[in-house]
Amino acid sequence: MRVVRVVAGTISLVAVLGLVACDSDTPSESSWVDPFCRDTRARVDSFMAVARDRTRGMEDARHGGTAVVAGLADLPGGMNGFIAGEVMTVQHHQFVNLMTLVAFDEELNPRPYLAESWDVSPDGTELTFHIRRDVVWHDGVPTDAHDVAFTYRRVTDPETGFPNPGFWRRYEKGEAGMEVLDDHTIRFRLQPHAEFLDPWRTLAIMPEHLLRDVAPADLGRHPFGSECPVGNGPFVFQEHSPLDRWVFTANPGFSPSLGGRPFLDRLIYRVVPDQETSLAALLTGGVDVYLKVRPDQIEQVSASPDLEPVVMDSRDFEFVGWNSRRPQLADPRVRHALTLGTDREAIVATLLEGYGRVAHTTVWPGHWAYEPGLVETPYDPAAAALLLEEAGWVDRDGDGVRENADGVRLSLGIRYPPGSVLRQSAGEIIQAQLARIGVEVGLRPTETAVLMEVVTNPGSRDFDGLMLTWANDFRLDDSDLLHSRNVDGDWGFAGIRSPALDRYLDTLQVVLDREEALPLWREYQRLQEEIHPYMFLYFPQRLAGANRRLHGVVMDARGELVSVRDWWIDPEMR
């Protein structure tokens, strides 16, 4: 999942604190409703009424109440698994409204979800899923292997615009790549590779009976995603007010083999772009969960007897991606010196208030191949200065900025999305520290749409450095970022060409045994340290706050909403 996070805009405190009172059980509708949505909603309402009648008398004391979650942004793409790739949106697919074939347990091992089991052929070239028989779409139609086939067919069609086509790099495409054996069994053909189940943890299965007649190129703008989603997960879509809220209600017909209906009656995701407003709402009880607590806010959360602070390790890393196509950045010694000249420990200590770890490679804490101390570039400005001199960069005119033999100044610009106080502050630290070793740095906040064009369009890569967040998948494959074949691809902005890196990137994904793969992962990380494709800054820890009236809240590397089906509220506090 590839994400640039931007914080912008405000919302009034009154709107946040009054949000529960203004919600109703009846969705607000415009004067005109798309016929597809009108008919779809009617079928969902009809089936939900039947499901409620069937489960009447089966209530648990924990059933009931509304939990309100504050997030920074709307959910782009909505509940449309064909086009959505933003982290919080995908979590709503995985844990709220839709279902994936596979889930991960607390140890990040795959476990059954929509698929009750799977088989792998001895040679690793065939993967067979067995689909649960007690899962139905929210309109009452059974979920089956034909939905899985339809979903795979669409996400592997370039016309659809699925945001992570690399998921299927080692799967055989087209009809020859899959076979529906019966209504509840489907087989895929693939090249043997490690982490072959991970795409099925992320990809939400979509309803064939509703979307089969929509052309792949039209799926992204179809009203299904944001106006009338039909899922099969524990919560049923009720309402979406753009840039304001999503409302979901408990699914009384959720899979009995997976625990049945969730405990909450309703889950509301509120869009609250301003973090001060979110904190105020959490402190006063206007929201139950605030997902993106800043490091400088966590003490206030901890000080409240009504709130529980939550600290999670993250798969994301913050970095400055250098454009190695630029002559002044082509030499790895220069890129190495830039890292040596930046005190990243100070950035973590001051800006993150200790809630993070310095990053040295793409391998994140929590990944099975992560080893603290395996590779490490310390803060050493003296060593940085020596490397720059060795590479031919010397302050020849005494103005404090180094030049090469042709008189070209070592002057670099760093672009980043606007609106982030954290990135602006990190940029100022980098700017000041690199100035001490003779490197001039200009900070260039860049409007998000323009920045994404610079990042993903090979013809628009007019930059020296980009300060961004990369959201790692559990299936760690850096090929999109660092393989030579992808330097002109969407994510090849660094322009790195290294046959040695290519060999590891090609090999790591096909070594299935972890004991055999671990030495290769170690060498791969050491090679990253030699090449310095980026200035790795830090792995931030994700911070959240939850009201103690809400029980069953688990947040970890899998996501903030991983346990939402099990959230429940004290009856006397609803």
Secondary structure, 3 states (H helix, E strand, C coil): CCCCCCCCCCCCHHHHHCHHHHCCCCCCCCCCCCHHHHHHHHHHHHHHHHHHHHHCCCCCCCCCCEEEEEECCCCCCCCCCCCCCCHHHHHHHHHHHCCECEEECCCCCEEECCEEEEEECCCCCEEEEEECCCCECCCCCECCHHHHHHHHHHHCCHHHCCCCHHHHCCECCCHHHEEEEECCEEEEEECCCCCCCHHHHHCECCCHHHHCCCCHHHHHHCCCCCCCCCCCCCEEEEEEECCCEEEEEECCCCCHHHCCCCCCCEEEEEECCCHHHHHHHHHHCCCCEECCCCHHHHHHHHHCCCEEEEEECCCEEEEEEECCCCHHHCCHHHHHHHHHCCCHHHHHHHCCCCCEEECCCCCCCCCCCCCCCCCCCCCCHHHHHHHHHHCCCECCCCCCCCECCCCCECEEEEEECCCCHHHHHHHHHHHHHHHCCCCEEEEEECCHHHHHHHHHCHHHCCCCEEEEEEECCCCCCCHHHHCHHHCCCCCCCCCCCCHHHHHHHHHHCCCCCHHHHHHHHHHHHHHHHHHCCEEEEEEECEEEEEECCEECCCCECCECCCCHHHCEECHHHC
